[in-house]
Amino acid sequence: MQRGTRPMLCHTHRFDILEPGPILLNYAPEFETLGPDVYHPAEKGGRSRRLAQHYATFDPKTGEVKVIRLMTQPFLQGETNKLTGHIERPIEPTLPTTDMTKYIEYGFKSIEERWPLDGLENEWLVNCHLIRTHARGPQQGVPVPEGIHRDGVDFLIMGAVSRNGISGGVSHIYESPDQKPIFETTLMPGQAILVDDQKLYHMASSIVATDGEGHRDMILMGFHFWSRNHYRFDWRDHVYDPNVHKKPK
C-alpha cells in the first residue's frame, strides 16, 4: 500500500458533475434538525450545520466499501481555510439515526470511475457536512465566507439537497484563486460536483431570498487519505456509539 500517494489523474479537468439523485435527496429531512453555525459571521446571513465523521476503507478491485462512524471531533482544516482553518471548531454531530453510508459508497465509486485508486492507500477519513445557508429579506446568504479556497482534503463532493425560495448560489471551480473560474453552474437538487481538492479551488456565490426568506441545503463530503488527515488518533478509540449519544426522552 502506498501511503499518501496522489493518483495520476485521467479526467482532463479534474472535476465532474454527478447525478446521485435520490441517494442525495433522501437526506432532506436531516436539514430540519441542524443547529446554528456559530463560526459563520452573522453579517453573512447565517448558516446551520451538523457534521458526521467516518473511518472508511475502499477496495478498488471488488468495489467493497466499509464505513464506520466516528465520534465527531472539533473540525480542523489547517491553512487551506484562511478564515477559520486554524481554529478547532466543535460542530454538532448529525443525529444518531443519520446514516451516510449509501452516499459515501456512491462517492467512492464515483471517484474510482474517474481517477482509479488501485494501488493507493485504502484507508480514509470521510467528513460529511450538512450545511444550510440562510437568506432573509435584504440580507444575502454567503455560502462560502472564506472565499475561493480548497478544503484541504483529497477529493470533495459538493451535493445540492434543496433550493428553497432563493436565487444565486452559483458554484465556481478555479485552477487558481487569482484567475477566472474554469467552470460554473447552479446545482439543482440531486446534483453534485466531484472535485480533486488537491488541484482545484472552489466557491459559491451569495444567495438572495426571492420571497422574504429562503435557504440552500448542501452536503459537502470530503475524502481524505487517513495517513494525511488532520487528526492523529487510532480510529478504534473513537467509534461512535449511537446509544451513548441518544438524548433522553
BAMIGU-601969 format. One line per 2 residues: their letters; for each residue x, y, z of N, C-alpha, C. Coordinates in steps of 0.1 Angstrom, whole numbers, plus 5000, padded with zeros to 4 digits. Last residue first. Layout:
N
A) X:Y:Z:X:Y:Z:X:Y:Z | ...
This chain:
249
KP) 4644:5107:5266:4630:5111:5262:4624:5120:5273 | 4678:5117:5262:4667:5111:5270:4654:5116:5265
KK) 4695:5113:5231:4690:5122:5241:4679:5115:5249 | 4722:5092:5223:4708:5094:5223:4704:5103:5234
HV) 4749:5085:5226:4746:5099:5221:4731:5102:5220 | 4750:5059:5233:4756:5069:5242:4751:5083:5239
NP) 4739:5047:5211:4732:5046:5224:4737:5056:5234 | 4758:5050:5190:4745:5058:5190:4737:5057:5203
DY) 4791:5055:5192:4781:5046:5198:4767:5053:5199 | 4818:5056:5170:4805:5063:5175:4796:5052:5180
VH) 4852:5052:5179:4840:5046:5172:4827:5052:5179 | 4877:5058:5188:4867:5069:5186:4855:5064:5178
DR) 4896:5039:5188:4893:5046:5201:4882:5056:5200 | 4900:5033:5162:4893:5023:5170:4889:5029:5184
WD) 4915:5053:5151:4901:5053:5149:4893:5044:5158 | 4940:5068:5169:4936:5055:5164:4921:5055:5163
FR) 4949:5101:5157:4944:5092:5167:4941:5078:5161 | 4954:5129:5147:4964:5119:5149:4959:5110:5160
YH) 4939:5147:5120:4939:5142:5133:4949:5131:5134 | 4940:5155:5094:4944:5165:5103:4944:5160:5118
NR) 4953:5129:5072:4942:5137:5077:4948:5146:5089 | 4970:5112:5060:4973:5126:5058:4962:5135:5064
SW) 4962:5086:5063:4976:5089:5067:4979:5104:5066 | 4937:5086:5051:4938:5085:5065:4952:5090:5070
FH) 4928:5108:5025:4937:5097:5029:4939:5097:5044 | 4896:5120:5026:4910:5124:5030:4917:5111:5032
FG) 4868:5135:5012:4876:5122:5013:4890:5125:5015 | 4840:5153:5022:4854:5153:5020:4861:5140:5022
ML) 4811:5165:5012:4817:5153:5016:4831:5153:5012 | 4785:5186:5020:4799:5186:5015:4806:5174:5021
IM) 4753:5191:5011:4761:5181:5018:4775:5182:5012 | 4731:5219:5014:4742:5212:5007:4748:5202:5017
DR) 4704:5241:5008:4709:5230:5016:4719:5222:5008 | 4695:5274:5011:4702:5265:5002:4708:5254:5011
HG) 4666:5294:5017:4678:5287:5021:4683:5278:5010 | 4646:5324:5025:4649:5312:5017:4662:5305:5022
EG) 4622:5350:5027:4632:5341:5034:4634:5329:5025 | 4610:5369:5008:4612:5371:5022:4622:5363:5029
DT) 4614:5356:4982:4601:5358:4988:4602:5359:5003 | 4640:5352:4974:4631:5357:4964:4617:5360:4970
AV) 4671:5359:4989:4657:5354:4991:4648:5360:4981 | 4701:5349:4974:4692:5360:4977:4678:5354:4978
IS) 4735:5338:4980:4721:5336:4977:4712:5347:4981 | 4767:5343:4965:4757:5345:4975:4743:5341:4970
SA) 4786:5316:4949:4781:5330:4951:4770:5331:4961 | 4812:5294:4961:4798:5296:4956:4793:5310:4958
MH) 4843:5279:4951:4835:5287:4960:4821:5287:4954 | 4875:5262:4948:4860:5263:4946:4855:5274:4955
YL) 4903:5248:4931:4897:5256:4941:4882:5258:4938 | 4923:5218:4925:4914:5229:4921:4909:5236:4934
KQ) 4940:5198:4935:4944:5205:4923:4936:5218:4920 | 4930:5187:4957:4944:5190:4958:4949:5198:4946
DD) 4904:5181:4952:4907:5192:4960:4921:5196:4961 | 4888:5173:4925:4901:5169:4930:4906:5182:4938
VL) 4853:5171:4929:4865:5179:4926:4877:5172:4932 | 4820:5167:4918:4832:5160:4924:4844:5168:4919
IA) 4789:5181:4925:4802:5183:4918:4813:5175:4925 | 4755:5170:4920:4767:5173:4928:4779:5175:4919
QG) 4719:5170:4923:4731:5171:4915:4743:5174:4925 | 4697:5172:4939:4700:5158:4934:4713:5158:4926
PM) 4688:5204:4930:4687:5193:4940:4688:5180:4933 | 4713:5219:4908:4699:5216:4912:4698:5205:4922
LT) 4738:5242:4908:4735:5228:4911:4720:5228:4915 | 4748:5262:4884:4738:5262:4896:4734:5248:4898
TE) 4782:5266:4876:4769:5260:4874:4761:5262:4886 | 4814:5270:4859:4804:5275:4869:4790:5269:4865
FI) 4849:5269:4854:4835:5263:4853:4826:5269:4863 | 4871:5283:4858:4871:5275:4846:4857:5268:4844
PK) 4871:5317:4869:4867:5303:4870:4867:5296:4857 | 4901:5336:4866:4887:5335:4864:4883:5320:4865
QD) 4927:5336:4891:4922:5336:4878:4907:5335:4878 | 4936:5333:4917:4939:5346:4910:4934:5346:4896
PS) 4932:5307:4925:4924:5318:4931:4926:5331:4925 | 4932:5284:4898:4940:5293:4907:4930:5304:4912
EY) 4912:5269:4887:4925:5263:4887:4935:5271:4896 | 4879:5267:4901:4891:5275:4897:4903:5266:4896
IH) 4844:5267:4899:4856:5260:4900:4868:5267:4894 | 4814:5277:4916:4825:5281:4907:4837:5272:4910
SV) 4779:5277:4918:4791:5270:4921:4802:5274:4911 | 4756:5301:4929:4763:5295:4917:4776:5289:4921
GG) 4736:5314:4944:4742:5301:4949:4749:5294:4937 | 4706:5327:4929:4720:5327:4932:4725:5314:4937
SI) 4675:5328:4948:4682:5328:4935:4697:5329:4939 | 4650:5309:4967:4663:5317:4965:4666:5318:4951
GN) 4632:5290:4978:4629:5305:4978:4641:5313:4976 | 4654:5265:4983:4640:5269:4987:4639:5284:4987
RS) 4670:5239:4972:4670:5253:4970:4656:5258:4972 | 4686:5209:4985:4674:5218:4984:4678:5232:4980
VA) 4709:5195:4980:4698:5188:4985:4685:5196:4983 | 4739:5192:4962:4727:5200:4964:4715:5192:4969
GM) 4772:5184:4971:4759:5180:4966:4748:5189:4971 | 4804:5181:4964:4795:5191:4969:4781:5188:4963
IL) 4831:5162:4973:4819:5161:4966:4809:5172:4972 | 4866:5160:4970:4855:5167:4976:4843:5165:4967
FD) 4897:5145:4979:4886:5146:4970:4874:5152:4977 | 4915:5153:4999:4920:5148:4987:4909:5149:4976
VG) 4913:5185:5017:4911:5170:5016:4917:5165:5003 | 4913:5212:5018:4924:5205:5025:4922:5190:5026
DR) 4895:5227:5005:4890:5222:5018:4901:5215:5025 | 4904:5259:4990:4904:5244:4990:4899:5240:5004
HI) 4887:5289:4978:4896:5281:4987:4896:5266:4983 | 4873:5320:4977:4879:5310:4969:4889:5302:4977
GE) 4857:5326:5009:4860:5330:4995:4866:5318:4988 | 4848:5322:5034:4863:5322:5032:4867:5325:5018
PV) 4821:5319:5033:4826:5332:5038:4841:5333:5036 | 4800:5306:5013:4815:5304:5014:4821:5317:5020
PV) 4773:5314:5012:4777:5300:5015:4791:5298:5018 | 4757:5340:5025:4770:5337:5019:4774:5323:5022
GQ) 4726:5355:5018:4733:5344:5025:4746:5341:5017 | 4716:5390:5022:4720:5378:5014:4727:5368:5022
QP) 4691:5407:5034:4703:5401:5038:4706:5389:5030 | 4666:5416:5028:4677:5421:5020:4690:5415:5023
GR) 4651:5385:5038:4649:5399:5034:4660:5404:5025 | 4676:5362:5043:4664:5367:5049:4662:5382:5045
AH) 4690:5331:5037:4689:5344:5032:4676:5350:5037 | 4713:5305:5049:4701:5313:5050:4702:5326:5043
TR) 4725:5273:5042:4728:5288:5042:4715:5295:5041 | 4731:5244:5058:4720:5252:5053:4724:5267:5054
IL) 4750:5215:5056:4750:5229:5057:4738:5236:5051 | 4766:5187:5067:4753:5191:5063:4751:5206:5066
HC) 4795:5171:5059:4790:5183:5064:4776:5186:5058 | 4813:5144:5065:4801:5147:5058:4795:5160:5065
NV) 4845:5131:5059:4837:5141:5066:4825:5144:5058 | 4864:5103:5061:4853:5109:5053:4845:5118:5062
LW) 4896:5091:5059:4887:5098:5068:4877:5105:5059 | 4906:5058:5048:4902:5072:5045:4894:5077:5058
EN) 4927:5034:5033:4921:5039:5045:4918:5054:5044 | 4942:5026:5011:4927:5023:5011:4920:5027:5024
EL) 4967:5040:4990:4962:5038:5003:4947:5036:5003 | 4967:5024:4957:4969:5035:4967:4964:5032:4981
GD) 4960:5004:4941:4974:5005:4944:4977:5016:4954 | 4934:5021:4925:4940:5009:4927:4955:5011:4930
LP) 4919:5043:4919:4926:5043:4932:4934:5031:4934 | 4912:5062:4890:4914:5049:4896:4923:5050:4908
WR) 4891:5086:4885:4905:5086:4889:4908:5073:4897 | 4865:5078:4877:4872:5089:4871:4887:5089:4873
EE) 4856:5057:4893:4853:5057:4879:4861:5067:4871 | 4865:5064:4919:4871:5053:4912:4869:5053:4897
IS) 4845:5084:4925:4860:5088:4924:4867:5077:4915 | 4822:5069:4925:4823:5080:4916:4838:5084:4914
KF) 4827:5051:4946:4826:5046:4933:4827:5057:4922 | 4828:5070:4967:4840:5062:4964:4839:5056:4950
GY) 4801:5079:4966:4812:5088:4964:4825:5081:4960 | 4785:5057:4973:4784:5064:4959:4796:5072:4956
EI) 4794:5054:4999:4796:5043:4989:4795:5049:4975 | 4783:5078:5010:4798:5076:5010:4802:5065:4999
YK) 4756:5073:5006:4762:5084:4999:4777:5083:4999 | 4753:5051:5023:4750:5050:5009:4756:5061:5001
TM) 4761:5062:5049:4768:5051:5043:4766:5050:5028 | 4751:5080:5067:4756:5085:5054:4762:5074:5046
DT) 4725:5081:5088:4734:5071:5082:4738:5076:5068 | 4712:5093:5117:4717:5097:5104:4727:5087:5099
TP) 4705:5087:5143:4698:5079:5132:4703:5083:5118 | 4719:5105:5159:4722:5090:5159:4716:5082:5148
LT) 4725:5134:5138:4717:5127:5148:4721:5112:5148 | 4757:5149:5135:4744:5145:5130:4738:5136:5140
PE) 4772:5170:5161:4772:5159:5152:4758:5157:5146 | 4781:5205:5160:4772:5195:5165:4772:5183:5155
IP) 4816:5212:5162:4804:5213:5154:4794:5201:5159 | 4843:5230:5173:4833:5220:5177:4820:5222:5169
RE) 4871:5238:5156:4857:5242:5156:4848:5230:5161 | 4901:5251:5161:4894:5238:5164:4879:5242:5166
IH) 4914:5272:5136:4906:5271:5148:4900:5257:5149 | 4925:5275:5111:4934:5273:5122:4927:5271:5136
GT) 4904:5280:5094:4911:5268:5093:4920:5265:5105 | 4890:5304:5091:4888:5296:5104:4895:5283:5104
LK) 4902:5317:5069:4893:5324:5078:4892:5317:5091 | 4918:5302:5052:4924:5313:5059:4916:5320:5069
NT) 4921:5269:5048:4910:5279:5051:4916:5290:5059 | 4945:5257:5046:4938:5258:5034:4926:5268:5036
EG) 4958:5254:5071:4960:5267:5064:4952:5268:5051 | 4932:5235:5088:4946:5239:5086:4946:5252:5077
QL) 4909:5223:5096:4912:5224:5081:4926:5228:5079 | 4889:5205:5119:4902:5211:5116:4904:5211:5101
FP) 4864:5203:5143:4867:5203:5129:4880:5211:5127 | 4864:5181:5170:4864:5195:5166:4870:5196:5152
QT) 4849:5149:5160:4859:5157:5166:4858:5172:5163 | 4824:5126:5165:4827:5139:5158:4837:5147:5167
ML) 4831:5093:5165:4827:5104:5173:4832:5117:5167 | 4825:5077:5133:4834:5081:5145:4827:5091:5153
RI) 4812:5049:5115:4811:5063:5120:4819:5065:5133 | 4827:5031:5090:4825:5031:5105:4824:5046:5109
VK) 4823:5013:5061:4821:5026:5067:4819:5025:5082 | 4837:4998:5033:4833:4996:5047:4833:5010:5054
VE) 4831:4987:5000:4832:4999:5009:4828:4995:5023 | 4842:4970:4972:4837:4969:4986:4841:4981:4994
GT) 4852:4967:4947:4842:4978:4949:4836:4978:4963 | 4873:4950:4942:4860:4944:4944:4849:4955:4945
KP) 4894:4968:4937:4893:4956:4929:4879:4950:4930 | 4893:4989:4955:4890:4992:4941:4888:4979:4932
DF) 4880:4991:4985:4888:4981:4977:4884:4983:4963 | 4881:5013:5011:4876:5011:4998:4885:5001:4990
TA) 4871:5023:5044:4880:5016:5035:4873:5013:5022 | 4868:5049:5068:4863:5041:5057:4874:5034:5050
YH) 4855:5066:5095:4867:5059:5091:4861:5049:5080 | 4838:5097:5096:4838:5083:5094:4852:5078:5091
QA) 4816:5122:5110:4829:5118:5105:4830:5103:5105 | 4792:5147:5104:4795:5133:5107:4808:5129:5102
LR) 4778:5178:5115:4789:5171:5109:4789:5156:5113 | 4755:5205:5107:4759:5194:5115:4770:5186:5108
RS) 4742:5239:5106:4751:5228:5102:4751:5217:5112 | 4733:5270:5092:4730:5260:5102:4738:5248:5097
RG) 4744:5304:5089:4743:5291:5084:4739:5282:5095 | 4742:5339:5080:4740:5328:5089:4739:5315:5082
GK) 4747:5364:5068:4734:5357:5066:4731:5346:5075 | 4769:5377:5074:4770:5369:5061:4757:5361:5059
EA) 4767:5387:5099:4765:5397:5088:4766:5390:5074 | 4775:5365:5114:4760:5369:5113:4758:5378:5102
PH) 4799:5342:5102:4796:5356:5106:4781:5359:5104 | 4801:5311:5116:4797:5318:5104:4793:5332:5108
YV) 4804:5297:5139:4816:5303:5133:4813:5310:5120 | 4780:5286:5146:4785:5298:5154:4797:5304:5148
DP) 4755:5275:5130:4769:5275:5128:4775:5288:5134 | 4727:5261:5148:4734:5273:5142:4749:5270:5141
GL) 4716:5228:5139:4718:5239:5148:4726:5250:5141 | 4692:5209:5120:4705:5215:5121:4705:5226:5132
TE) 4669:5195:5113:4675:5193:5127:4687:5201:5130 | 4662:5198:5088:4654:5204:5097:4658:5203:5111
FE) 4680:5182:5074:4683:5196:5074:4674:5204:5084 | 4670:5157:5072:4680:5159:5082:4683:5174:5084
PA) 4652:5155:5050:4647:5158:5064:4657:5161:5074 | 4671:5151:5028:4665:5163:5030:4659:5165:5044
YN) 4683:5127:5021:4688:5133:5033:4681:5147:5037 | 4674:5119:4997:4668:5113:5009:4673:5119:5022
LL) 4690:5132:4978:4677:5139:4982:4671:5132:4994 | 4710:5113:4973:4713:5126:4980:4700:5132:4985
IP) 4697:5092:4962:4707:5089:4972:4710:5102:4980 | 4682:5104:4941:4675:5100:4954:4685:5097:4965
GP) 4710:5119:4926:4695:5119:4927:4690:5115:4940 | 4736:5120:4917:4732:5110:4927:4717:5109:4930
EL) 4752:5128:4893:4738:5128:4894:4733:5118:4904 | 4780:5151:4890:4774:5138:4894:4759:5140:4894
ID) 4805:5166:4870:4792:5167:4876:4786:5153:4878 | 4840:5168:4879:4829:5163:4871:4816:5165:4878
FR) 4875:5176:4876:4862:5177:4883:4852:5171:4874 | 4898:5175:4860:4899:5172:4875:4886:5175:4883
HT) 4899:5177:4833:4896:5189:4841:4896:5187:4856 | 4905:5151:4824:4913:5162:4820:4911:5174:4829
HC) 4911:5123:4843:4900:5132:4838:4906:5146:4836 | 4932:5110:4853:4929:5107:4839:4917:5116:4834
LM) 4959:5116:4875:4945:5120:4871:4943:5117:4856 | 4974:5093:4895:4975:5100:4882:4961:5103:4877
PR) 4969:5099:4930:4967:5092:4918:4970:5100:4906 | 4994:5105:4955:4983:5110:4947:4981:5102:4934
TG) 5000:5088:4985:5004:5090:4971:4992:5095:4963 | 4996:5080:5012:4996:5094:5008:5000:5097:4994
RQ) 5013:5050:5008:5006:5059:5017:5008:5073:5012 | 5007:5021:4991:5014:5034:4990:5006:5044:4999
M) 5008:4988:5000:5000:5000:5000:5009:5012:5000
